[in-house]
């Protein structure tokens, strides 16, 4: 984990965020129990590398105004077209305190389902967990390779240690296994119905 160098933004100076991004900086805000909201900017390349390493909800080390601290990534905003990071929210972490964060779900063995002609339909991409800051995982695994057709996977099936608590409803469904042929058939049927409806609407318009 690298140490990101954050530069405080002067509130007395009017900032042009578009210009800052063109010059290679990304704006952000950091907040916490021991500090007020603080606006900053950080090198876009350095930030992108760190995010690719720790994920959108991971922990980072940072330095600002001569002090080194840790922070939890709370929100990453991206451009809808380029997908480049345009803003980031950080929460200061003091010591090894208890935190809550969303963590990506990693579905293991999906390719084995595909070989059997089955499809994993994902309902959830992240899980909310509670743990000490030092125990925050980059992702949480679930092995779906031995799943059967029609099987539902729930938050309770996620593989986590005793040091991590899942905050989501344990009975909540995160994925299910369906038949690939049935899925394609259902899609064709839906398209056909929509096509008939469109044709009927067109005929009604023509009659008018």
C-alpha positions as CSV (number, residue, x, y, z in Angstrom):
1,X,0.0,0.0,0.0
2,X,1.5,3.3,-1.1
3,X,1.3,6.6,0.7
4,X,-0.9,9.1,-1.2
5,X,0.1,12.7,-0.9
6,X,-3.0,14.9,-0.5
7,X,-2.8,18.7,-1.1
8,X,-5.2,20.8,0.9
9,X,-7.4,23.1,-1.2
10,X,-7.6,26.7,-0.1
11,X,-11.2,27.7,0.4
12,X,-10.4,31.3,-0.2
13,X,-9.4,30.5,-3.7
14,X,-12.0,29.8,-6.4
15,X,-11.1,26.4,-7.9
16,X,-11.8,25.3,-11.4
17,X,-12.3,21.5,-11.0
18,X,-12.3,20.9,-14.8
19,X,-9.0,22.7,-15.1
20,X,-7.5,20.8,-12.2
21,X,-8.5,17.5,-13.8
22,X,-6.9,18.6,-17.1
23,X,-3.7,19.3,-15.1
24,X,-3.7,15.8,-13.7
25,X,-5.4,16.3,-10.3
26,X,-8.6,14.8,-8.8
27,X,-10.6,16.7,-6.1
28,X,-11.8,15.0,-3.0
29,X,-13.0,15.5,0.6
30,X,-11.8,13.8,3.8
31,X,-13.7,13.8,7.2
32,X,-13.5,12.0,10.5
33,X,-14.1,12.1,14.2
34,X,-10.9,14.1,14.9
35,X,-11.2,16.5,11.9
36,X,-13.6,18.8,10.1
37,X,-14.3,18.3,6.4
38,X,-11.2,19.0,4.5
39,X,-11.1,19.5,0.8
40,X,-8.0,18.3,-1.1
41,X,-6.6,17.4,-4.5
42,X,-4.5,14.4,-5.4
43,X,-2.5,13.3,-8.4
44,X,-4.9,11.4,-10.7
45,X,-2.4,8.8,-11.8
46,X,-1.3,8.0,-8.3
47,X,-5.0,7.8,-7.1
48,X,-6.0,5.5,-10.0
49,X,-3.1,3.1,-9.2
50,X,-4.1,3.0,-5.6
51,X,-7.7,2.4,-6.3
52,X,-6.9,-0.5,-8.7
53,X,-4.8,-2.0,-5.9
54,X,-7.1,-1.7,-2.9
55,X,-10.5,-1.4,-4.6
56,X,-13.3,1.2,-4.4
57,X,-13.9,0.6,-0.7
58,X,-10.5,-0.3,0.7
59,X,-8.0,1.3,3.1
60,X,-5.3,3.8,2.0
61,X,-2.4,5.5,3.7
62,X,-2.1,9.2,3.1
63,X,-0.2,12.3,4.1
64,X,-1.5,15.8,4.3
65,X,0.0,19.0,5.9
66,X,2.9,17.0,7.2
67,X,1.0,14.2,8.9
68,X,0.5,10.6,7.9
69,X,-2.8,8.9,8.5
70,X,-5.1,6.1,7.3
71,X,-8.4,6.5,5.6
72,X,-11.3,4.4,4.4
73,X,-12.5,5.0,0.8
74,X,-16.2,5.9,1.2
75,X,-17.2,6.9,-2.3
76,X,-15.5,7.0,-5.8
77,X,-17.3,9.1,-8.4
78,X,-16.4,8.3,-12.1
79,X,-17.2,9.9,-15.4
80,X,-20.0,7.9,-17.0
81,X,-18.3,8.0,-20.4
82,X,-14.5,7.7,-19.7
83,X,-14.9,6.0,-16.3
84,X,-12.1,8.1,-15.0
85,X,-12.2,9.1,-11.3
86,X,-13.6,12.6,-11.0
87,X,-14.1,12.8,-7.2
88,X,-13.3,10.8,-4.0
89,X,-14.6,10.8,-0.5
90,X,-12.4,9.5,2.4
91,X,-13.1,8.9,6.1
92,X,-10.2,9.2,8.5
93,X,-9.5,6.1,10.5
94,X,-7.9,6.4,14.0
95,X,-5.9,3.4,15.0
96,X,-7.6,0.0,14.6
97,X,-11.1,1.2,15.3
98,X,-14.2,-0.7,14.3
99,X,-15.5,0.3,10.9
100,X,-18.3,-0.6,8.5
101,X,-17.7,-0.7,4.7
102,X,-19.0,-2.3,1.5
103,X,-16.7,-5.1,0.1
104,X,-16.9,-6.6,-3.4
105,X,-18.3,-10.1,-3.7
106,X,-15.9,-12.5,-5.6
107,X,-17.8,-15.4,-7.3
108,X,-15.4,-18.3,-7.6
109,X,-15.9,-21.1,-10.1
110,X,-18.3,-19.4,-12.4
111,X,-16.5,-20.9,-15.5
112,X,-17.5,-24.5,-14.3
113,X,-21.2,-23.5,-14.4
114,X,-20.7,-22.2,-18.0
115,X,-19.3,-25.6,-19.0
116,X,-22.5,-27.2,-17.8
117,X,-24.6,-24.8,-19.8
118,X,-25.7,-22.9,-16.7
119,X,-25.6,-19.2,-16.0
120,X,-25.0,-17.4,-12.7
121,X,-27.4,-14.6,-12.3
122,X,-25.9,-12.1,-9.9
123,X,-28.2,-10.0,-7.7
124,X,-25.6,-8.3,-5.5
125,X,-22.1,-7.1,-6.2
126,X,-21.1,-6.0,-2.7
127,X,-21.7,-6.9,0.9
128,X,-21.6,-4.6,3.9
129,X,-19.3,-5.8,6.7
130,X,-18.2,-4.7,10.1
131,X,-14.7,-5.3,11.4
132,X,-11.5,-3.7,12.8
133,X,-9.8,-1.5,10.2
134,X,-6.9,-3.9,10.0
135,X,-9.2,-6.9,9.2
136,X,-11.0,-5.2,6.2
137,X,-10.8,-7.7,3.3
138,X,-10.3,-6.5,-0.3
139,X,-13.1,-8.9,-1.3
140,X,-15.2,-11.7,0.0
141,X,-15.3,-15.1,-1.8
142,X,-18.1,-17.5,-2.5
143,X,-17.6,-20.8,-4.3
144,X,-20.4,-21.4,-6.8
145,X,-18.6,-24.1,-8.8
146,X,-20.6,-27.0,-7.2
147,X,-23.9,-25.3,-7.3
148,X,-27.0,-27.0,-8.8
149,X,-29.6,-25.7,-11.3
150,X,-32.1,-23.5,-9.4
151,X,-29.8,-23.0,-6.4
152,X,-29.9,-19.7,-4.5
153,X,-26.8,-18.2,-2.9
154,X,-27.3,-16.0,0.1
155,X,-25.3,-13.6,2.2
156,X,-25.0,-16.4,4.8
157,X,-23.1,-18.5,2.2
158,X,-20.2,-15.9,2.0
159,X,-16.8,-17.1,3.3
160,X,-15.7,-14.8,6.1
161,X,-13.7,-15.2,9.3
162,X,-15.0,-14.8,12.8
163,X,-13.4,-11.3,12.9
164,X,-15.8,-10.1,10.3
165,X,-19.6,-9.6,10.7
166,X,-22.0,-9.4,7.8
167,X,-24.4,-6.4,8.2
168,X,-26.7,-7.4,5.3
169,X,-29.7,-9.7,5.9
170,X,-28.2,-13.2,5.9
171,X,-31.2,-14.5,4.0
172,X,-30.8,-12.0,1.3
173,X,-30.1,-13.6,-2.2
174,X,-26.9,-12.6,-3.9
175,X,-27.1,-14.9,-6.9
176,X,-28.9,-17.9,-8.5
177,X,-28.2,-20.5,-11.0
178,X,-30.4,-20.8,-14.1
179,X,-30.3,-22.8,-17.4
180,X,-28.6,-21.0,-20.2
181,X,-31.0,-22.3,-22.8
182,X,-34.0,-21.3,-20.7
183,X,-32.6,-17.8,-20.2
184,X,-32.1,-17.3,-23.9
185,X,-35.6,-18.8,-24.6
186,X,-37.1,-16.4,-22.1
187,X,-35.3,-13.4,-23.7
188,X,-36.6,-14.4,-27.2
189,X,-40.1,-14.8,-25.9
190,X,-40.0,-11.4,-24.2
191,X,-38.6,-9.8,-27.4
192,X,-41.4,-11.5,-29.5
193,X,-44.1,-10.2,-27.1
194,X,-42.6,-6.7,-27.3
195,X,-42.5,-7.0,-31.1
196,X,-46.2,-8.0,-31.3
197,X,-47.1,-5.2,-29.0
198,X,-45.2,-2.7,-31.1
199,X,-46.8,-4.0,-34.3
200,X,-50.3,-3.7,-32.8
201,X,-49.6,-0.2,-31.6
202,X,-48.3,0.7,-35.1
203,X,-51.5,-0.7,-36.7
204,X,-53.7,1.2,-34.3
205,X,-51.8,4.4,-35.2
206,X,-52.2,3.7,-38.9
207,X,-56.0,3.1,-38.5
208,X,-56.3,6.6,-36.9
